[in-house]
Amino acid sequence: MSEGTAVNKQGIGELIQVKPYMQFMLGKMVARFGDSIDSIAYSWMVYMLTGSKLLMGTLLAVNFLPNILLGLFAGAVVDRMSPKKVIVLTNSGRGLLVGITALLFGMGELQVWHLFVVTIMNSLLECFSSPAEMSSVPRLLPQSMLLSGNAMSSSATRLAELAGLAVAGALIATVGMTWTILMDAGLFALSAVLMSRVVYPSDPSMEEVSAEKSSSTDTPRSLLSDMVEAFHFMRKHVLLLITSILFAFVNFCLMPFNVLRTPYVIDILHAGAGGLSLLSGLMVGGMVLSGLWMTHRGSSYRKSVLIISGIIMLGLSYAMTALPAYMSTYQLPLAAMFCLMMGFGIPLATTPLASYLMEVTPPGMLGRVSALQSMLCLSAVPLGSLVAGAAAEWASTPALFITFGILLAMSAISLLLSKTFRRSI
């Protein structure tokens, strides 16, 4: 969720002239647009089929397991393959899986175990597509344009995500669930076609690196040693390790909101799929606004101040999403305002941490170390999903939002008490 530095006009003009990168960006935006529709449609479909909050939490937990268990391994494997082929194959596979789900749902044959299988397979494909997309950027852009390219990518994919969230509810309401999911499958297929047309320029330096890797790291032992090296690096940088563990707790606390968002919209806000799209869209909108603010004013503050402020804002606004349950009017607008605040707090907390990671990590290790950090931050997500689903069976949704929101905000106290953290970051 990092927000890049703003791209100046000259940078945008230069990027537009790089045709392969613009084709890559278009394919990525189409896939992100499909991802956003997918997130709304699947959540809605699971609740329609089962009505079980516990099952929703279990399914979400299963979705994160492949990334936690295989993310670092997948990143190391992708380094030895053609990123273009990996992206095309994974997007094609995701389109096929989503299409099968739509057909089964439309015929009334979709069962709970189908959802688990599709979720696991989709997550496995994402384990390989994400590092492949990351490794594509330096192949398509010269080093002098990487910063502006990453910033443009961040802005474009956020806008595509926001557009997908905005139309998902309308699609479900107008054409129905089956056709919405079929359209989603078509978007992944279109993304695969667009990515297949991207021409990766030959880069002698890249070819030399690939040749060196293929001659020295073909064995499982060498692949394992690359991953072990990332663990040693993280262990030596205590602040990086501590903040990664803290954000694992933050993700744990956020799971009740992620798991129970659909029941929250239906049972408490008394809104339909459009309400779910509105809340999700405003969270993304808050992230965009926070990113713009960080671009212009973030450098005026210490990273530690931004991280602590972001966690506190995220936790308190999360707890306040429970207020509409105790009101008889303006429930949806009030929930929307707090979701916007939650979205604003996310980049405020995470972007400085990502910047610190880039500052202390050697370029040659950034992929492995960032994958390891991602695994650590997501490590508590499955447990949080299961706890959220189980707790929802005996506690009300507003009570859970208040409890976990306050716990999240209070986690910032550990950073406030650390002089080393405040001085070093």
C-alpha positions in Angstrom: 0.0 0.0 0.0 2.9 2.3 -0.5 2.3 5.6 -2.3 5.0 6.8 -4.6 6.3 10.3 -5.0 4.3 12.4 -7.3 5.3 12.3 -11.0 6.1 15.6 -12.6 4.8 16.6 -16.0 8.2 15.9 -17.6 8.2 12.4 -16.1 4.7 11.6 -17.4 5.6 12.9 -20.8 8.7 10.6 -20.9 6.8 7.6 -19.6 4.1 7.9 -22.3 6.7 7.6 -24.9 7.8 4.2 -23.6 5.3 2.1 -25.4 6.1 -1.3 -23.8 5.7 0.2 -20.3 2.4 1.9 -21.1 1.1 -1.5 -22.5 2.3 -3.1 -19.3 0.5 -0.4 -17.2 -2.7 -0.9 -19.2 -2.7 -4.7 -18.6 -2.0 -4.1 -14.9 -4.8 -1.6 -14.6 -7.3 -4.0 -16.2 -6.3 -6.8 -13.8 -6.6 -4.4 -10.8 -10.0 -3.3 -12.0 -11.0 -7.0 -12.1 -9.5 -7.6 -8.7 -11.7 -4.9 -7.2 -14.9 -6.3 -8.7 -13.8 -9.7 -7.5 -13.4 -8.5 -3.9 -17.0 -7.3 -3.7 -18.6 -10.0 -5.8 -17.0 -12.9 -3.9 -17.7 -11.5 -0.5 -21.3 -11.0 -1.5 -21.6 -14.5 -3.0 -20.1 -16.2 0.0 -22.6 -14.5 2.4 -25.5 -15.3 0.0 -24.6 -19.0 -0.2 -23.8 -19.7 3.5 -24.9 -16.8 5.7 -22.1 -17.9 8.0 -19.7 -15.3 9.4 -17.4 -18.1 10.6 -17.1 -19.5 7.1 -16.4 -16.1 5.7 -13.5 -15.7 8.2 -12.2 -19.2 7.4 -12.3 -18.6 3.7 -10.4 -15.3 4.1 -7.8 -17.0 6.2 -7.3 -19.7 3.6 -6.8 -17.0 1.0 -3.7 -15.6 2.8 -2.1 -19.0 3.5 -0.3 -19.5 0.2 1.2 -16.1 0.3 2.4 -16.6 3.8 3.8 -20.0 3.2 5.1 -19.7 -0.4 5.6 -16.0 -1.0 9.3 -15.9 -0.5 9.8 -19.1 -2.4 7.7 -17.9 -5.3 9.7 -14.6 -5.5 13.0 -16.6 -5.7 11.5 -18.9 -8.4 10.2 -16.0 -10.5 13.7 -14.5 -10.6 14.7 -17.5 -12.7 11.8 -17.3 -15.2 10.5 -14.9 -17.9 8.3 -12.4 -16.0 6.2 -11.8 -19.1 5.3 -15.5 -19.4 4.6 -15.7 -15.7 2.1 -12.8 -15.8 0.3 -14.1 -18.9 -0.1 -17.6 -17.5 -1.2 -16.5 -14.1 -3.8 -14.0 -15.4 -5.1 -16.6 -17.8 -5.4 -19.1 -15.0 -7.2 -16.6 -12.8 -9.6 -15.8 -15.6 -10.3 -19.5 -16.1 -10.9 -20.1 -12.4 -13.2 -17.1 -12.0 -15.1 -18.2 -15.1 -15.7 -21.7 -13.8 -17.0 -20.2 -10.5 -19.5 -18.0 -12.4 -20.8 -21.0 -14.4 -21.2 -23.1 -11.3 -23.0 -20.3 -9.5 -25.2 -19.7 -12.5 -26.2 -23.3 -12.7 -26.9 -23.5 -9.0 -24.1 -26.1 -8.5 -21.6 -24.0 -6.6 -20.8 -25.6 -3.2 -18.7 -24.4 -0.3 -15.7 -26.7 -1.1 -15.6 -25.2 -4.6 -15.0 -21.8 -3.0 -12.1 -23.1 -1.0 -10.4 -24.7 -4.0 -10.8 -21.7 -6.2 -9.6 -19.4 -3.4 -6.5 -21.4 -2.8 -5.7 -21.7 -6.5 -6.2 -18.0 -7.1 -3.9 -17.1 -4.2 -1.2 -19.5 -5.5 -1.3 -17.8 -8.9 -1.0 -14.4 -7.2 2.1 -15.6 -5.3 3.9 -15.7 -8.7 2.2 -12.8 -10.5 3.1 -10.1 -7.9 6.9 -10.6 -8.0 6.8 -11.0 -11.8 5.1 -7.6 -12.1 7.7 -6.0 -9.8 10.6 -7.5 -11.7 9.2 -6.3 -15.0 9.5 -2.6 -14.3 13.3 -2.4 -14.4 13.3 -4.4 -17.6 10.9 -1.9 -19.3 12.2 1.3 -17.9 15.8 2.8 -17.6 17.0 3.3 -14.1 16.6 7.1 -14.3 12.8 6.6 -14.8 12.1 4.0 -12.2 10.9 6.4 -9.5 8.5 8.2 -11.8 7.4 4.9 -13.3 6.6 3.4 -9.9 4.8 6.5 -8.8 2.6 6.4 -11.9 1.9 2.7 -11.4 0.8 3.4 -7.9 -1.6 6.2 -8.9 -3.0 4.3 -11.9 -3.7 1.1 -10.1 -5.3 2.9 -7.2 -7.7 4.7 -9.7 -8.5 1.4 -11.4 -9.2 -0.2 -8.0 -11.4 2.7 -7.1 -13.3 2.4 -10.4 -13.8 -1.3 -9.8 -15.2 -0.8 -6.3 -17.5 1.9 -7.6 -19.1 -0.3 -10.3 -19.2 -3.6 -8.6 -22.3 -3.0 -6.6 -24.1 -1.5 -9.6 -23.2 -4.5 -11.7 -24.5 -7.0 -9.1 -27.7 -5.0 -8.8 -28.3 -4.7 -12.6 -26.9 -7.7 -14.4 -26.8 -10.2 -11.5 -24.0 -12.1 -9.7 -23.3 -14.6 -12.5 -22.8 -12.1 -15.2 -20.7 -9.9 -12.9 -18.3 -12.7 -12.1 -18.2 -13.7 -15.9 -17.2 -10.1 -16.7 -14.5 -10.3 -14.0 -13.2 -13.5 -15.7 -13.2 -11.6 -19.0 -11.1 -8.8 -17.5 -8.4 -11.2 -16.4 -8.4 -12.8 -19.9 -8.1 -9.3 -21.5 -5.2 -8.5 -19.1 -3.4 -11.7 -20.2 -3.8 -10.7 -23.9 -2.5 -7.1 -23.2 0.5 -8.4 -21.3 1.3 -10.9 -24.1 1.7 -8.0 -26.5 4.3 -6.2 -24.3 7.7 -6.3 -25.9 10.5 -6.6 -23.3 13.6 -4.8 -24.6 16.8 -6.9 -24.5 19.1 -5.6 -21.7 22.7 -7.0 -21.8 23.1 -6.3 -18.1 19.9 -8.3 -17.3 21.0 -11.1 -19.5 24.4 -11.3 -17.8 22.7 -11.4 -14.4 20.3 -14.1 -15.6 23.1 -16.2 -17.0 25.1 -15.9 -13.8 22.1 -17.0 -11.8 21.3 -19.9 -14.0 24.8 -21.2 -13.8 25.2 -20.8 -10.0 21.7 -21.1 -8.5 20.0 -24.0 -10.3 19.9 -26.3 -7.3 17.3 -26.2 -4.5 20.2 -25.6 -2.1 21.1 -22.3 -3.8 17.5 -21.3 -3.9 17.2 -22.0 -0.2 20.4 -20.1 0.6 18.9 -17.0 -1.1 15.9 -17.2 1.2 18.0 -17.9 4.3 20.0 -14.8 3.5 16.9 -12.6 3.8 16.2 -14.1 7.2 19.7 -13.2 8.4 19.3 -9.7 7.1 16.0 -9.1 8.9 17.4 -10.5 12.1 20.3 -8.0 12.0 18.0 -5.0 11.6 16.0 -5.1 14.8 13.8 -2.1 14.1 12.7 -3.6 10.8 11.9 -6.8 12.5 10.0 -5.1 15.4 7.9 -2.9 13.1 7.1 -5.9 10.9 5.8 -7.8 13.9 3.8 -4.7 15.0 2.1 -4.5 11.6 1.3 -8.2 11.9 -0.7 -7.3 15.0 -2.3 -4.4 13.2 -3.4 -6.7 10.4 -4.7 -9.1 13.1 -6.8 -6.4 14.6 -8.2 -5.3 11.2 -9.5 -8.8 10.3 -12.9 -8.4 12.1 -13.6 -5.4 9.8 -12.5 -7.3 6.7 -14.4 -10.4 7.5 -17.6 -8.8 8.8 -17.8 -5.9 6.3 -20.6 -7.5 4.3 -22.7 -8.5 7.3 -22.0 -5.0 8.7 -23.4 -3.4 5.6 -26.4 -5.7 5.3 -27.5 -6.1 9.0 -26.4 -2.8 10.6 -26.4 -0.2 7.8 -29.3 -1.9 6.0 -27.6 -1.2 2.7 -27.1 -3.4 -0.4 -24.2 -4.1 -2.6 -23.9 -0.4 -3.5 -23.3 0.3 0.2 -20.5 -2.2 0.3 -18.9 -0.6 -2.8 -19.3 2.8 -1.3 -17.4 1.9 1.9 -14.7 0.0 0.1 -14.4 2.8 -2.5 -14.0 5.5 0.2 -11.3 3.5 1.9 -9.3 3.5 -1.3 -10.2 7.2 -1.8 -8.7 7.9 1.6 -5.5 6.1 0.6 -5.3 8.3 -2.5 -5.8 11.5 -0.5 -3.3 10.3 2.1 -0.7 9.6 -0.6 -1.2 13.1 -2.1 -0.7 14.7 1.3 2.4 12.5 1.9 3.8 13.6 -1.4 3.7 17.3 -0.5 4.0 17.4 3.3 5.3 14.0 4.4 9.0 14.9 4.2 8.4 17.6 6.8 7.9 15.0 9.5 9.9 12.1 10.9 8.9 8.7 9.7 8.3 7.6 13.2 5.8 10.4 13.8 3.9 9.5 10.6 3.8 5.8 11.5 2.5 6.4 15.0 -0.1 9.0 13.8 -1.3 6.6 11.1 -1.8 3.7 13.4 -3.7 5.8 15.9 -5.9 7.4 13.2 -6.6 3.9 11.7 -7.5 2.4 15.1 -9.7 5.2 16.4 -11.7 5.6 13.1 -12.0 1.8 13.0 -13.6 1.8 16.5 -15.9 4.6 15.5 -17.4 2.6 12.6 -19.5 1.0 15.4 -21.4 4.3 16.0 -23.9 3.8 13.2 -25.3 0.7 15.0 -26.5 3.0 17.8 -28.1 5.6 15.5 -31.4 5.6 13.6 -30.5 8.0 10.9 -27.5 8.9 8.7 -26.0 5.4 9.3 -24.4 4.9 5.9 -23.0 8.5 5.5 -21.4 8.2 9.0 -19.9 4.8 8.3 -18.6 6.2 5.0 -16.8 9.1 6.7 -15.1 6.7 9.1 -14.0 4.4 6.3 -12.5 7.4 4.5 -10.5 8.2 7.7 -9.4 4.6 7.9 -8.2 4.7 4.3 -6.3 7.9 5.1 -4.5 6.3 8.0 -3.2 3.3 6.1 -0.6 4.9 3.8 0.3 7.3 6.7 1.4 4.2 8.7 2.8 2.0 5.9 4.5 4.3 3.4 7.3 5.5 5.9 8.0 1.8 6.8 8.3 0.9 3.1 10.7 3.9 2.6 12.8 2.8 5.6 13.0 -0.7 4.2 14.3 0.6 0.9 16.9 2.8 2.7 18.5 0.1 4.7 18.3 -2.9 2.3 20.9 -3.4 -0.5 19.3 -3.3 -3.9 20.3 -6.9 -4.7 18.3 -8.1 -1.7 15.3 -5.9 -1.8 13.0 -8.4 -3.5 13.7 -11.2 -1.0 13.7 -8.9 2.1 10.4 -7.2 1.0 8.8 -10.6 0.4 9.9 -11.7 3.9 8.6 -8.5 5.5 5.3 -9.1 3.7 5.1 -12.6 5.0 5.7 -11.4 8.5 3.1 -8.7 8.3 0.5 -11.2 7.0 1.5 -14.0 9.3 -1.3 -13.2 11.8 -4.0 -12.7 9.1 -5.3 -16.3 9.1 -5.5 -16.4 12.9 -7.3 -13.0 12.9 -9.8 -14.2 10.2 -10.6 -17.3 12.2 -10.9 -15.4 15.5 -13.1 -12.8 13.8 -15.5 -15.4 12.4 -15.7 -17.3 15.6 -16.1 -14.2 17.8 -18.9 -13.0 15.6 -21.0 -16.0 16.6 -21.3 -14.8 20.2 -20.4 -11.1 20.1 -22.0 -8.3 18.1 -20.2 -6.7 15.2 -20.1 -3.2 16.7 -18.6 -4.6 19.9 -15.8 -6.3 17.9 -15.1 -3.2 15.9 -14.8 -1.1 19.1 -12.6 -3.7 20.9 -10.2 -4.4 18.0 -10.1 -0.7 16.9 -9.0 0.4 20.4 -6.4 -2.4 20.6 -5.0 -1.3 17.2 -4.7 2.3 18.4 -3.1 1.3 21.6 -0.4 -0.7 19.8 1.2 2.6 18.9 2.1 3.1 22.5 4.9 0.5 22.1 6.4 2.7 19.5 5.9 5.9 21.5 7.9 4.3 24.4 10.8 3.3 22.2 13.4 6.1 22.1 15.4 4.0 19.5 12.4 3.9 17.2 11.7 7.6 17.5 15.3 8.6 16.8 16.3 6.1 14.1 13.2 6.2 11.9 
